[in-house]
Amino acid sequence: MNATQLVERYIDTWNESDPETRRSAVSHLWAEDAHYVDPVADVSGRDGISDLIGAVQQQVPGHVFRLVDDCIDAHHNVVRFSWELVPATGGESLAVGFDVAVTGEDGRIGSVLGFLDKVPGA
């Protein structure tokens, strides 16, 4: 899988609202011992990551993540990309950030470091 495909699947996983489908997507995309950290979250393992995604969706119902400007930068086993959280019906972004994902030899995500450039209420 190339960097663009990886990021597209990653964003799709963050937008998947069905818990079982999301868990399946996470298990295919993330390593078993994967780790996700950003300024407001720090979770490990596939279940922790899937639960975090579900919690974020509950906090911002009616919103979806999308890639900003299709800007993906990658080298070796590292990829960075910018995203935004927007109303599903269109409109101004609620949050904006960028993530750096590191993949293992099997191509699965081993870790993601997230940075928030715009957050709700800030």
N, C-alpha and C positions, 0 to 999 in steps of 0.2 A: 504494500500500500504506500502510495506517495504522500508527501506532506499535505497536499490539498485534500486528498481523500480522508486522511486522518483527522484533519480539522473539521471537515464537513460532518464526519461521523460523530466527532466530539460535540459539536454544536447540536446536532440532531438528538444526541443523548440528553443534553440539558433541556431540550424542548419536549422530550417524551413524557407524557403525563400518565400513561398507564404503568403502574408500579412493576408488574411482571415483565412487560416488554422492556422497560428501562433497565431492570436488573439483568436481563438477558443481554441487552446492548452493552452495559457496563462490563459484563463478564467477557464479552468478545473483544472489547476495546482496551480494557485496563488489565494490568498484571494483578495477580491475586493479592500481593502485598503492596499495592500502589498507595501513593500518598498524595493528598491535595491540601494545599495551604494558600490562604489569602489573608488579608488583614482582619477578616471577621470569622474565618473558619479554619480548622485544622483537623482533618480526618484521614483515617487510614483504612485500607481494605475496600473491597468492592461493595460490601454492604454499607459501609460508612459513606462512601461516595454516592451511592444510589440514594441513601436516606437524605444526604445533604441536598441533592438535587430536588427531591420531593419537598423538602422543607422550604427551599427557595421558591419553588412554584407556589406553595401555599401562602408565602409572604407577599407574592406579587401576581395574583391571579390575573389572567387575561394578557399576560406579557410573554414575549418570546425573545430568545437570544438570536442574534444574527451577526455574521461576520461584517466587520467594517471595511469597506472598500476592497474586499477580497485580497487584503494585504497579508500575505503569509511569507515569512522569512524563515528559511531552514538551512541547516548544515549538519552534517554527520547525523546524529540521532536526536537533534534538538530542533524544535520548531516554536516560533513565537507568532502570535497573531492578536489582532485587536477585535473586540466584540462590543456589542451594545445590547442592552435590554430595552425593548420597545413594546408599546401596545400591539397586540396581535392585529388590530385593525388599522395600524399605522399611527404615526405621530412622533412626538419628541421622545428621545431616549430618557429612560429613568436612571440608568446606570451605564457607565462606559469603563472599559478596562482592557488589559491585555494579559494573556497567559503565555507561559513558557512551559512546553511539555517536553519531557525527556522519555524516549522509548528504549525498551530493552532490545536484546538481540532478536527476540521473537516478533518485534514490531509493535508490541502492546505498550501502552503508556505506563511508565513506572512512577512518574511524579509529574505534578503540575504545580507551578508557582504562579499565583494570580496576583495581579496588581489592579487597584481600583483608581481610575482617574476622575470619575464622577460617581457619587453615591446619592441615594435619595436623602433629601433633607440637608444636604451639605452645601 
